[in-house]
Amino acid sequence: MARAHSVLLLAVLVSACACTATSEHETCSTQGTCTKEKDFNPEKGEWYGEFFPDIPKIKYEGPNSTNPLSFRYYNAEEVVLGKKMKDWLRFSVAFWHTFRGDGGDPFGSATKQWPWDKAQDPLQAAFKAMHANFEFLLKLGVDKWCFHDRDIAPEGATLAESNKNLDLVAEVALELQKGTAIRPLWGTAQLFKHPRYMHGAATSPNATVFAYAAAQVKKAMEVTQLLGGENYVFWGGREGYQSLLNTDLELEMDNLGRFMKMANDFKHSIGFKGTLLLEPKPQEPTKHQYDWDAATTIAFLHKYGLLEDFKLNIECNHATLSGHSCEHELEVARINGVLGNIDANTGDAQTGWDTDQFLTDPRMATLVMMVVIKNGGLGTGGINFDAKLRRESTSTEDLFYGHISGMDALARGLRNAAAIKEAGHLDGLVADRYASWRAKGGLGQKIINGKVGFVELEQYALSNAEPGESMGSARQELAEIYLDMATK
C-alpha cells in the first residue's frame, strides 16, 4: 500500500529569502544559502519547505537580458523547423552530479554540504534530496531527470535492504511527480563504485558478482518503469581490463553479451517499453573499456545479435577521451540508426580525464544540434546534463547557473543549426562534392546499384582520363565560414 507523501512543496515555487535566518523555520549555511524548513517527517519522507527559496522560476527573457537567472536563448515553446524547442532538446537533469556532487576529487575531500544532505540518517537525506530534485526541476522548467539506483537511495547491508531503501525513495518520487509532467528520462544501476565490482560487473571473473549485478539491474529497471522512465542506460565503467596478462578477454566479452541479452529479455518480460541504451567510454576507471567508442559498441551489438534492441547514449566528454569529436560519435551512431540519447558535457583541453563540465561553447553546440536535426530529433531520448559544478563552486545558486548556461548554449546551437539547414549552403557544398555519385545513369549510380564489378571498372578506368586532372576542391575553408556565419 502506497504511503501518503506531502506535495505542498510543488506549490511553493517563487518565494524568496535573505541569506540570514529570520525565523525558527529558516536556516542558512556558511556558503550563503538559505533553506526554509517548515517540517519534515522522516518516516514518510514528507517535506514542507524549500531548498532554493531565493531562486524564482527561471523564465525566458531574450538575448539582451542581463539577468543571470533567466534564459537568453532557451524559449521552450518557440517553434524551430516545425517542432517546439523543448521537444527538440528534451533536457534532463542528472541526479548524481546535481544532488550528490560534493566537490571531492582524487586530491581533496568534499567542498560542499548541500542542505538536503544534513540529515544523519542516509534514508532521510535521500528523501530530502528527492524533494530538492523536484523543486529544482520545477524552478528550472525541466521535466526530465536521470538517476543511478545508489544515488537516489542508500546501499543497505544486504541486497534486500538496498531494494527496500530504493522502494521507499521511489514512493516519494512517485508521489511528487503526481500532477506534473516530470518523469525520468532514464534510470540505471550503479555497477562500478562498490568493492564487489572491482573486477567488473557483467565481466567479473566471479560468477556470483555477475548474479548480483543482474539482480541490481533487474530492480533498477523495475523502478525506472514504475516511475514512467523512457529509457534504461548501461555504462560499464568497470567492464574492461587493466592488463591482458590476467584477463580472459573472450570470456569477458561473451559474458557481457550474455548479460545484455538477459537484460533485453527481462525488459520484454515485464512489458517495459523504454529503449535500452549503451554508453561508450574508452577508459577511466579501467585502462581499456570494452565499449570504447560508438563504432566499437555498434560492432559489439552486431556480434551478439543486439543491434535491433539497443541504441547508444553518446557522452561528449567520452567522445574526446576516445580521440573523437562529439559530433563524430553522434554521426556514427546516427548513420547506423542507433542514436538514442546525448549526455551533454565537455572536458578541458588542458586535462586528460573526464571532467564533466557543462557544454557552453555555441560552436560545439551547433555541431551537436546539426546531427540531432539530421536525425529528426532524439525520439524517446533527450539531452541529459551529465555535468557537475567545479570544485570551487559551492552555492546552490551555482546549480542553476550551470544548467542555465548549458541549456542556453544548446538552444543557441539549435537555432544556429536550423539556420544552416534553411540556408542550404553546407548541404549544397556537400552535394556538389559528391555529384558523381548522384548523377542519373552515371558511374557512381552503377556502383551503388551493383551493376558493375572490378572488370567493368578496370575497363572504365582504362578508357577515361586520369581522374587526378579533374578533381574538385573540398572547400573546407568555405564550409567553416558557413558554420561561423551561422554561429551566433
C-alpha positions, 0 to 999 in steps of 0.5 A: 500500500502506497504511503501518503507523501506531502506535495505542498512543496510543488506549490511553493515555487517563487518565494524568496529569502535573505541569506540570514535566518529570520525565523525558527523555520529558516536556516542558512549555511556558511556558503550563503544559502538559505533553506526554509524548513517548515517540517519534515517527517522522516518516516514518510519522507514528507517535506514542507519547505524549500531548498532554493527559496531565493531562486524564482522560476527561471523564465525566458527573457531574450538575448539582451537580458542581463539577468543571470537567472533567466534564459537568453536563448532557451524559449521552450515553446518557440517553434524551430523547423516545425517542432517546439524547442523543448521537444527538440532538446528534451533536457534532463537533469542528472541526479548524481552530479546535481544532488550528490556532487560534493566537490571531492576529487582524487586530491581533496575531500568534499567542498560542499554540504548541500542542505538536503544532505544534513540529515544523519540518517542516509534514508532521510537525506535521500528523501530530502534530496528527492524533494530538492530534485523536484523543486529544482526541476520545477524552478528550472522548467525541466521535466526530465531527470536521470538517476543511478539506483545508489544515488537516489537511495542508500546501499543497505547491508544486504541486497534486500535492504538496498531494494527496500531503501530504493522502494521507499525513495521511489514512493516519494518520487512517485508521489511528487511527480503526481500532477506534473509532467516530470518523469525520468528520462532514464534510470540505471544501476550503479555497477562500478563504485562498490568493492564487489565490482572491482573486477567488473560487473557483467565481466567479473571473473566471479560468477556470483558478482555477475548474479548480483549485478543482474539482480541490481539491474533487474530492480533498477529497471523495475523502478525506472518503469514504475516511475514512467522512465523512457529509457534504461542506460548501461555504462560499464565503467568497470567492464574492461581490463587493466592488463591482458596478462590476467584477463580472459578477454573472450570470456569477458566479452561473451559474458557481457553479451550474455548479460545484455541479452538477459537484460533485453529479455527481462525488459520484454518480460515485464512489458517495459517499453523504454529503449535500452541504451549503451554508453561508450567510454574508452577508459577511466576507471579501467585502462581499456573499456570494452565499449570504447567508442560508438563504432566499437559498441555498434560492432559489439551489438552486431556480434551478439545479435543486439543491434535491433534492441539497443541504441547508444547514449553518446557522452561528449566528454567520452567522445574526446577521451576516445580521440573523437569529436562529439559530433563524430560519435553522434554521426556514427551512431546516427548513420547506423540508426542507433542514436538514442540519447546525448549526455551533454558535457565537455572536458578541458583541453588542458586535462586528460580525464573526464571532467564533466563540465557543462557544454557552453561553447555555441560552436560545439553546440551547433555541431551537436544540434546539426546531427540531432536535426539530421536525425529528426530529433532524439525520439524517446531520448533527450539531452541529459546534463551529465555535468557537475559544478567545479570544485570551487563552486559551492552555492546552490545558486551555482546549480542553476547557473550551470544548467542555465548556461548549458541549456542556453548554449544548446538552444543557441546551437539549435537555432544556429543549426536550423539556420544552416539547414534553411540556408542550404549552403553546407548541404549544397557544398556537400552535394556538389562534392559528391555529384558523381555519385548522384548523377542519373545513369552515371558511374557512381549510380552503377556502383551503388546499384551493383551493376558493375564489378572490378572488370567493368571498372578496370575497363572504365578506368582504362578508357577515361582520363586520369581522374587526378586532372579533374578533381574538385576542391573540398572547400573546407575553408568555405564550409567553416565560414558557413558554420561561423556565419551561422554561429551566433 
